[in-house]
Amino acid sequence: MSSIKYTNERLGRLRVIPDFLPPPSELAFREDGVKVTISLSRKSVDFFKAEARKHKTQYQRMIRRLLDTYAEKYMRSSNNALERTRER
């Protein structure tokens, strides 16, 4: 394991990336779904189980909402790019 050496150098141009993911409290609502089988890391499952207990919901529902939010964002991005291409 290598040690980190911190310096007092300028960072250069920085860019703020807006956070588009919802907090765990917003991942708890019901929607129709399709059953799939997926393997997740233990740490991710443990995190969602703990958050689900706090918010009195199911951890699978929270994971589904997170994936839906991700997909919606990138579907909108793809559709916007397609519309811009058609306008040219």
The first five atom37 places (N, CA, C, CB, O) and aatype in JSON, in Angstrom:
{
  "aatype": [12, 15, 15, 9, 11, 18, 16, 2, 6, 1, 10, 7, 1, 10, 1, 19, 9, 14, 3, 13, 10, 14, 14, 14, 15, 6, 10, 0, 13, 1, 6, 3, 7, 19, 11, 19, 16, 9, 15, 10, 15, 1, 11, 15, 19, 3, 13, 13, 11, 0, 6, 0, 1, 11, 8, 11, 16, 5, 18, 5, 1, 12, 9, 1, 1, 10, 10, 3, 16, 18, 0, 6, 11, 18, 12, 1, 15, 15, 2, 2, 0, 10, 6, 1, 16, 1, 6, 1],
  "atom_mask": [
    [1, 1, 1, 1, 1],
    [1, 1, 1, 1, 1],
    [1, 1, 1, 1, 1],
    [1, 1, 1, 1, 1],
    [1, 1, 1, 1, 1],
    [1, 1, 1, 1, 1],
    [1, 1, 1, 1, 1],
    [1, 1, 1, 1, 1],
    [1, 1, 1, 1, 1],
    [1, 1, 1, 1, 1],
    [1, 1, 1, 1, 1],
    [1, 1, 1, 0, 1],
    [1, 1, 1, 1, 1],
    [1, 1, 1, 1, 1],
    [1, 1, 1, 1, 1],
    [1, 1, 1, 1, 1],
    [1, 1, 1, 1, 1],
    [1, 1, 1, 1, 1],
    [1, 1, 1, 1, 1],
    [1, 1, 1, 1, 1],
    [1, 1, 1, 1, 1],
    [1, 1, 1, 1, 1],
    [1, 1, 1, 1, 1],
    [1, 1, 1, 1, 1],
    [1, 1, 1, 1, 1],
    [1, 1, 1, 1, 1],
    [1, 1, 1, 1, 1],
    [1, 1, 1, 1, 1],
    [1, 1, 1, 1, 1],
    [1, 1, 1, 1, 1],
    [1, 1, 1, 1, 1],
    [1, 1, 1, 1, 1],
    [1, 1, 1, 0, 1],
    [1, 1, 1, 1, 1],
    [1, 1, 1, 1, 1],
    [1, 1, 1, 1, 1],
    [1, 1, 1, 1, 1],
    [1, 1, 1, 1, 1],
    [1, 1, 1, 1, 1],
    [1, 1, 1, 1, 1],
    [1, 1, 1, 1, 1],
    [1, 1, 1, 1, 1],
    [1, 1, 1, 1, 1],
    [1, 1, 1, 1, 1],
    [1, 1, 1, 1, 1],
    [1, 1, 1, 1, 1],
    [1, 1, 1, 1, 1],
    [1, 1, 1, 1, 1],
    [1, 1, 1, 1, 1],
    [1, 1, 1, 1, 1],
    [1, 1, 1, 1, 1],
    [1, 1, 1, 1, 1],
    [1, 1, 1, 1, 1],
    [1, 1, 1, 1, 1],
    [1, 1, 1, 1, 1],
    [1, 1, 1, 1, 1],
    [1, 1, 1, 1, 1],
    [1, 1, 1, 1, 1],
    [1, 1, 1, 1, 1],
    [1, 1, 1, 1, 1],
    [1, 1, 1, 1, 1],
    [1, 1, 1, 1, 1],
    [1, 1, 1, 1, 1],
    [1, 1, 1, 1, 1],
    [1, 1, 1, 1, 1],
    [1, 1, 1, 1, 1],
    [1, 1, 1, 1, 1],
    [1, 1, 1, 1, 1],
    [1, 1, 1, 1, 1],
    [1, 1, 1, 1, 1],
    [1, 1, 1, 1, 1],
    [1, 1, 1, 1, 1],
    [1, 1, 1, 1, 1],
    [1, 1, 1, 1, 1],
    [1, 1, 1, 1, 1],
    [1, 1, 1, 1, 1],
    [1, 1, 1, 1, 1],
    [1, 1, 1, 1, 1],
    [1, 1, 1, 1, 1],
    [1, 1, 1, 1, 1],
    [1, 1, 1, 1, 1],
    [1, 1, 1, 1, 1],
    [1, 1, 1, 1, 1],
    [1, 1, 1, 1, 1],
    [1, 1, 1, 1, 1],
    [1, 1, 1, 1, 1],
    [1, 1, 1, 1, 1],
    [1, 1, 1, 1, 1]
  ],
  "atom_positions": [
    [[0.84, -1.17, 0.0], [0.0, 0.0, 0.0], [0.9, 1.24, 0.0], [-0.96, -0.01, 1.22], [1.79, 1.38, 0.84]],
    [[0.64, 2.14, -0.95], [1.46, 3.35, -1.02], [0.82, 4.46, -0.2], [1.64, 3.8, -2.48], [-0.4, 4.53, -0.05]],
    [[1.66, 5.32, 0.32], [1.14, 6.45, 1.1], [0.83, 7.6, 0.15], [2.15, 6.89, 2.2], [1.44, 7.74, -0.91]],
    [[-0.11, 8.42, 0.54], [-0.52, 9.56, -0.26], [0.29, 10.77, 0.17], [-2.03, 9.84, -0.12], [0.41, 11.06, 1.36]],
    [[0.85, 11.47, -0.8], [1.6, 12.69, -0.5], [0.77, 13.87, -0.98], [3.03, 12.67, -1.17], [0.55, 14.03, -2.18]],
    [[0.33, 14.7, -0.06], [-0.46, 15.87, -0.38], [0.46, 17.05, -0.67], [-1.45, 16.2, 0.76], [1.47, 17.24, 0.01]],
    [[0.1, 17.83, -1.67], [0.86, 19.02, -2.01], [-0.07, 20.23, -2.0], [1.55, 18.87, -3.4], [-1.29, 20.07, -1.95]],
    [[0.49, 21.4, -2.03], [-0.3, 22.62, -2.0], [-0.3, 23.25, -3.39], [0.27, 23.62, -0.94], [0.06, 24.42, -3.56]],
    [[-0.71, 22.46, -4.39], [-0.71, 22.94, -5.77], [-2.11, 23.36, -6.18], [-0.19, 21.86, -6.72], [-3.11, 22.92, -5.6]],
    [[-2.19, 24.22, -7.19], [-3.48, 24.63, -7.73], [-4.14, 23.43, -8.41], [-3.32, 25.81, -8.73], [-3.45, 22.58, -8.99]],
    [[-5.45, 23.36, -8.35], [-6.18, 22.26, -8.95], [-6.51, 22.48, -10.41], [-7.43, 22.01, -8.19], [-6.82, 21.53, -11.13]],
    [[-6.46, 23.71, -10.88], [-6.83, 24.0, -12.26], [-8.33, 24.23, -12.37], [0.0, 0.0, 0.0], [-8.99, 24.49, -11.36]],
    [[-8.86, 24.14, -13.59], [-10.3, 24.36, -13.8], [-11.11, 23.22, -13.21], [-10.61, 24.52, -15.29], [-10.85, 22.05, -13.49]],
    [[-12.08, 23.57, -12.39], [-12.96, 22.58, -11.79], [-14.35, 22.74, -12.38], [-13.0, 22.72, -10.24], [-14.75, 23.83, -12.79]],
    [[-15.08, 21.65, -12.41], [-16.44, 21.68, -12.94], [-17.35, 20.99, -11.94], [-16.52, 20.99, -14.35], [-17.08, 19.87, -11.52]],
    [[-18.43, 21.65, -11.56], [-19.4, 21.08, -10.64], [-20.36, 20.22, -11.44], [-20.16, 22.2, -9.85], [-20.93, 20.66, -12.43]],
    [[-20.54, 19.0, -10.99], [-21.47, 18.08, -11.63], [-22.69, 17.98, -10.72], [-20.82, 16.67, -11.88], [-22.57, 17.55, -9.57]],
    [[-23.86, 18.37, -11.22], [-25.05, 18.33, -10.37], [-25.4, 16.9, -9.98], [-26.25, 18.98, -11.09], [-25.27, 15.97, -10.78]],
    [[-25.83, 16.73, -8.74], [-26.24, 15.42, -8.25], [-27.66, 15.16, -8.72], [-26.13, 15.33, -6.7], [-28.57, 15.88, -8.32]],
    [[-27.86, 14.15, -9.57], [-29.18, 13.87, -10.1], [-29.85, 12.69, -9.4], [-29.09, 13.61, -11.57], [-31.01, 12.38, -9.68]],
    [[-29.13, 12.03, -8.49], [-29.72, 10.88, -7.81], [-30.51, 11.33, -6.6], [-28.63, 9.88, -7.39], [-30.09, 12.23, -5.87]],
    [[-31.67, 10.71, -6.38], [-32.49, 11.1, -5.23], [-31.92, 10.53, -3.94], [-33.94, 10.63, -5.42], [-31.2, 9.54, -3.96]],
    [[-32.25, 11.15, -2.8], [-31.84, 10.58, -1.52], [-32.65, 9.31, -1.25], [-32.04, 11.62, -0.35], [-33.7, 9.12, -1.85]],
    [[-32.17, 8.43, -0.37], [-32.87, 7.18, -0.09], [-34.34, 7.37, 0.28], [-32.18, 6.44, 1.02], [-35.17, 6.52, -0.05]],
    [[-34.69, 8.46, 0.95], [-36.08, 8.68, 1.37], [-37.03, 8.82, 0.18], [-36.16, 9.91, 2.23], [-38.23, 8.58, 0.32]],
    [[-36.52, 9.21, -0.98], [-37.35, 9.36, -2.17], [-37.41, 8.09, -3.02], [-36.85, 10.51, -3.0], [-38.03, 8.1, -4.08]],
    [[-36.77, 7.04, -2.59], [-36.75, 5.8, -3.37], [-37.84, 4.82, -2.93], [-35.39, 5.13, -3.24], [-37.84, 3.67, -3.36]],
    [[-38.75, 5.27, -2.1], [-39.74, 4.36, -1.51], [-41.15, 4.65, -1.99], [-39.68, 4.45, 0.01], [-41.94, 5.23, -1.24]],
    [[-41.5, 4.26, -3.22], [-42.89, 4.3, -3.66], [-43.14, 3.13, -4.61], [-43.22, 5.65, -4.34], [-42.19, 2.56, -5.15]],
    [[-44.39, 2.77, -4.81], [-44.76, 1.55, -5.52], [-45.0, 1.81, -7.01], [-46.01, 0.94, -4.89], [-45.58, 2.82, -7.4]],
    [[-44.54, 0.87, -7.84], [-44.75, 0.92, -9.28], [-44.73, -0.51, -9.81], [-43.66, 1.81, -9.98], [-44.08, -1.38, -9.22]],
    [[-45.43, -0.76, -10.93], [-45.41, -2.1, -11.53], [-43.99, -2.46, -11.92], [-46.35, -2.17, -12.76], [-43.2, -1.59, -12.3]],
    [[-43.66, -3.74, -11.84], [-42.31, -4.14, -12.16], [-42.25, -5.49, -12.86], [0.0, 0.0, 0.0], [-43.26, -6.19, -12.99]],
    [[-41.06, -5.84, -13.31], [-40.77, -7.11, -13.94], [-39.73, -7.8, -13.08], [-40.27, -6.94, -15.43], [-38.73, -7.18, -12.71]],
    [[-39.95, -9.05, -12.75], [-39.01, -9.77, -11.9], [-37.76, -10.16, -12.7], [-39.67, -11.02, -11.29], [-37.85, -10.67, -13.81]],
    [[-36.59, -9.9, -12.1], [-35.31, -10.28, -12.69], [-34.43, -10.85, -11.58], [-34.61, -9.05, -13.38], [-34.71, -10.67, -10.4]],
    [[-33.38, -11.54, -11.97], [-32.39, -12.04, -11.02], [-31.11, -11.27, -11.25], [-32.16, -13.59, -11.19], [-30.65, -11.14, -12.39]],
    [[-30.53, -10.74, -10.17], [-29.32, -9.93, -10.29], [-28.45, -10.2, -9.06], [-29.67, -8.4, -10.43], [-28.96, -10.37, -7.96]],
    [[-27.15, -10.22, -9.24], [-26.22, -10.35, -8.13], [-25.65, -8.98, -7.81], [-25.07, -11.37, -8.47], [-25.13, -8.29, -8.7]],
    [[-25.76, -8.57, -6.55], [-25.26, -7.27, -6.1], [-24.18, -7.49, -5.06], [-26.41, -6.4, -5.53], [-24.08, -8.56, -4.47]],
    [[-23.38, -6.47, -4.83], [-22.34, -6.58, -3.81], [-22.98, -6.58, -2.42], [-21.31, -5.41, -3.94], [-24.05, -5.99, -2.22]],
    [[-22.36, -7.24, -1.5], [-22.86, -7.31, -0.12], [-23.0, -5.91, 0.48], [-21.93, -8.17, 0.76], [-23.99, -5.62, 1.16]],
    [[-22.0, -5.04, 0.23], [-22.07, -3.71, 0.83], [-23.25, -2.91, 0.31], [-20.77, -2.95, 0.56], [-23.86, -2.15, 1.06]],
    [[-23.6, -3.06, -0.98], [-24.75, -2.35, -1.53], [-26.05, -2.87, -0.91], [-24.8, -2.51, -3.06], [-26.92, -2.09, -0.53]],
    [[-26.17, -4.17, -0.81], [-27.38, -4.75, -0.23], [-27.51, -4.34, 1.23], [-27.37, -6.29, -0.36], [-28.6, -3.97, 1.68]],
    [[-26.43, -4.41, 1.97], [-26.46, -4.0, 3.39], [-26.88, -2.54, 3.53], [-25.08, -4.21, 4.04], [-27.67, -2.2, 4.41]],
    [[-26.35, -1.68, 2.65], [-26.72, -0.26, 2.69], [-28.22, -0.08, 2.46], [-25.93, 0.53, 1.63], [-28.9, 0.6, 3.24]],
    [[-28.74, -0.7, 1.4], [-30.16, -0.52, 1.09], [-31.06, -1.16, 2.14], [-30.47, -1.11, -0.27], [-32.14, -0.64, 2.42]],
    [[-30.64, -2.27, 2.72], [-31.44, -2.87, 3.8], [-31.53, -1.94, 5.0], [-30.85, -4.22, 4.22], [-32.59, -1.78, 5.59]],
    [[-30.4, -1.32, 5.36], [-30.39, -0.41, 6.5], [-31.25, 0.82, 6.21], [-28.95, 0.03, 6.84], [-32.02, 1.24, 7.07]],
    [[-31.14, 1.38, 5.02], [-31.95, 2.55, 4.65], [-33.42, 2.19, 4.59], [-31.48, 3.12, 3.3], [-34.27, 2.99, 4.99]],
    [[-33.73, 1.01, 4.1], [-35.13, 0.58, 4.01], [-35.75, 0.46, 5.41], [-35.24, -0.77, 3.26], [-36.91, 0.83, 5.61]],
    [[-34.98, -0.05, 6.35], [-35.49, -0.14, 7.73], [-35.8, 1.26, 8.27], [-34.48, -0.86, 8.64], [-36.82, 1.46, 8.92]],
    [[-34.91, 2.21, 8.01], [-35.12, 3.59, 8.49], [-36.4, 4.19, 7.92], [-33.92, 4.46, 8.11], [-37.09, 4.94, 8.61]],
    [[-36.71, 3.86, 6.66], [-37.83, 4.48, 5.98], [-39.04, 3.55, 5.88], [-37.41, 4.91, 4.59], [-40.01, 3.84, 5.18]],
    [[-38.96, 2.42, 6.6], [-40.07, 1.45, 6.67], [-40.58, 1.05, 5.28], [-41.22, 2.04, 7.49], [-41.77, 1.16, 4.97]],
    [[-39.66, 0.59, 4.46], [-40.01, 0.12, 3.13], [-39.14, -1.08, 2.78], [-39.85, 1.25, 2.07], [-38.35, -1.53, 3.6]],
    [[-39.28, -1.58, 1.57], [-38.49, -2.73, 1.12], [-37.24, -2.24, 0.4], [-39.33, -3.64, 0.2], [-37.29, -1.29, -0.38]],
    [[-36.13, -2.91, 0.67], [-34.88, -2.49, 0.04], [-34.92, -2.7, -1.47], [-33.71, -3.26, 0.64], [-34.33, -1.92, -2.21]],
    [[-35.61, -3.75, -1.94], [-35.7, -3.99, -3.39], [-36.4, -2.82, -4.08], [-36.45, -5.31, -3.68], [-36.03, -2.44, -5.19]],
    [[-37.41, -2.28, -3.43], [-38.15, -1.15, -3.99], [-37.24, 0.07, -4.13], [-39.37, -0.81, -3.11], [-37.3, 0.79, -5.13]],
    [[-36.39, 0.29, -3.14], [-35.47, 1.43, -3.19], [-34.45, 1.25, -4.33], [-34.73, 1.58, -1.85], [-34.15, 2.21, -5.04]],
    [[-33.94, 0.05, -4.49], [-32.99, -0.22, -5.58], [-33.67, -0.01, -6.92], [-32.42, -1.66, -5.48], [-33.09, 0.59, -7.83]],
    [[-34.91, -0.5, -7.05], [-35.65, -0.33, -8.31], [-35.82, 1.16, -8.63], [-37.03, -1.03, -8.23], [-35.63, 1.57, -9.77]],
    [[-36.18, 1.96, -7.62], [-36.38, 3.4, -7.84], [-35.09, 4.08, -8.26], [-36.94, 4.07, -6.58], [-35.09, 4.96, -9.12]],
    [[-33.99, 3.69, -7.64], [-32.68, 4.24, -8.02], [-32.38, 3.94, -9.49], [-31.57, 3.67, -7.12], [-31.95, 4.82, -10.23]],
    [[-32.59, 2.71, -9.91], [-32.35, 2.33, -11.3], [-33.29, 3.06, -12.25], [-32.5, 0.81, -11.48], [-32.89, 3.48, -13.33]],
    [[-34.56, 3.21, -11.84], [-35.52, 3.96, -12.67], [-35.07, 5.4, -12.86], [-36.91, 3.93, -12.03], [-35.14, 5.93, -13.97]],
    [[-34.61, 6.04, -11.79], [-34.14, 7.43, -11.86], [-32.96, 7.54, -12.81], [-33.76, 7.95, -10.47], [-32.9, 8.47, -13.62]],
    [[-32.03, 6.62, -12.7], [-30.86, 6.61, -13.58], [-31.29, 6.47, -15.04], [-29.89, 5.47, -13.18], [-30.85, 7.22, -15.91]],
    [[-32.17, 5.48, -15.3], [-32.63, 5.23, -16.67], [-33.38, 6.43, -17.23], [-33.52, 3.98, -16.71], [-33.17, 6.8, -18.39]],
    [[-34.25, 7.05, -16.43], [-35.01, 8.21, -16.89], [-34.09, 9.35, -17.28], [-35.99, 8.67, -15.81], [-34.3, 10.0, -18.3]],
    [[-33.08, 9.6, -16.48], [-32.15, 10.69, -16.78], [-31.47, 10.47, -18.12], [-31.11, 10.84, -15.68], [-31.39, 11.39, -18.93]],
    [[-30.97, 9.26, -18.35], [-30.23, 9.01, -19.57], [-31.14, 8.79, -20.77], [-29.35, 7.82, -19.39], [-30.71, 9.0, -21.9]],
    [[-32.38, 8.38, -20.55], [-33.33, 8.31, -21.66], [-33.64, 9.73, -22.14], [-34.64, 7.57, -21.24], [-33.72, 9.98, -23.34]],
    [[-33.82, 10.67, -21.18], [-34.07, 12.07, -21.54], [-32.87, 12.64, -22.28], [-34.38, 12.92, -20.28], [-33.03, 13.34, -23.28]],
    [[-31.67, 12.34, -21.8], [-30.45, 12.84, -22.46], [-30.36, 12.31, -23.88], [-29.2, 12.44, -21.66], [-30.03, 13.05, -24.8]],
    [[-30.65, 11.02, -24.05], [-30.6, 10.41, -25.38], [-31.66, 11.0, -26.29], [-30.78, 8.89, -25.29], [-31.39, 11.29, -27.46]],
    [[-32.87, 11.19, -25.76], [-33.96, 11.77, -26.57], [-33.65, 13.21, -26.95], [-35.28, 11.71, -25.8], [-33.92, 13.61, -28.08]],
    [[-33.08, 13.98, -26.03], [-32.72, 15.37, -26.34], [-31.65, 15.43, -27.43], [-32.22, 16.08, -25.08], [-31.72, 16.27, -28.32]],
    [[-30.68, 14.54, -27.35], [-29.62, 14.5, -28.36], [-30.21, 14.12, -29.72], [-28.5, 13.5, -27.96], [-29.82, 14.69, -30.75]],
    [[-31.14, 13.16, -29.73], [-31.78, 12.74, -30.97], [-32.6, 13.9, -31.57], [-32.68, 11.52, -30.72], [-32.57, 14.11, -32.78]],
    [[-33.33, 14.63, -30.73], [-34.11, 15.77, -31.2], [-33.22, 16.86, -31.79], [-34.94, 16.34, -30.07], [-33.55, 17.45, -32.81]],
    [[-32.07, 17.12, -31.14], [-31.15, 18.13, -31.66], [-30.61, 17.7, -33.02], [-29.98, 18.37, -30.66], [-30.42, 18.54, -33.9]],
    [[-30.37, 16.42, -33.2], [-29.87, 15.91, -34.47], [-30.93, 16.08, -35.55], [-29.47, 14.44, -34.35], [-30.6, 16.45, -36.67]],
    [[-32.17, 15.81, -35.23], [-33.27, 15.94, -36.21], [-33.5, 17.38, -36.63], [-34.55, 15.36, -35.63], [-33.9, 17.64, -37.76]],
    [[-33.25, 18.33, -35.72], [-33.47, 19.74, -36.0], [-32.45, 20.3, -36.99], [-33.42, 20.52, -34.71], [-32.69, 21.34, -37.59]],
    [[-31.35, 19.62, -37.16], [-30.28, 20.15, -38.04], [-30.57, 19.88, -39.48], [-28.95, 19.55, -37.68], [-29.78, 20.26, -40.34]]
  ]
}
